[in-house]
């Protein structure tokens, strides 16, 4: 354990060393050429948040940050050099981690002891919001769905239905001439998943009428019909204006019903946390990313779930996830997905 004195000294250092095995450090502030960074001299001007070599690194040698290989030197790097895309490249290399070898899972002894105010839905799912969703089945109905949303931007609806968190439009750019098979199945699963999301009290779906995914067929096949749902087909409703008017009537009726819902204490373990990388900068890996990871770990200890929503971004770190797997079977399933991804990329020359 670091002592108070060592922690204080580290906080005063111009360099942030994330792991004892690292070949690079992160600069806390901009460094000018020749700046003395605690015994390490900057060979170039290096911006804050960027990497500086802690020692000489031969060409083709692996470079470590976070205690992990982040790439390989494309040329010889001197101590104090700026390490960035001009001298650092990715290469394939073998990476392994035994199941359970990274971080043992320690469940909370009383997972039901901690609660949050949530909306209990049918089937035991719990939402953190109380939305009415307007879902377009095809890109051709996206604008119409947004017109319905615009109808409810008037503050009077918020005042009239204070327990409804709002109306949301969920649109996309697919569905027209949708390729059959897996692309079609994926879109159908996504539309149904959005409709049944626990943050959604009720929903309407808007289609055009000539698209590959027909809303009536989706309704019959996936069992979406309920008092909390409805669908509208523009070509059958008499055009966009009539569709918007009819949809707005149904949405307001759903808002009146949703307004009767109340938040009640629910176990934290009912929460599913979706994680997505976005807007990354030089500091994400030492700030937001580990903070979200710690939050996910703690939620899982209480019985909840965390979902990595941008799965290709685990590539290169899959061995660390395998090391956290609950069993060999789960670890092997993850690695099989990664191997599939590698083959998929190879087939497409990526």
Order of alpha helices (4+ residues) and beta strands (2+ residues): alpha-beta-beta-beta-beta-beta-beta-beta-beta-beta-beta-alpha-alpha-beta-alpha-beta-alpha-beta-alpha-alpha-beta-beta-alpha-beta-alpha-alpha
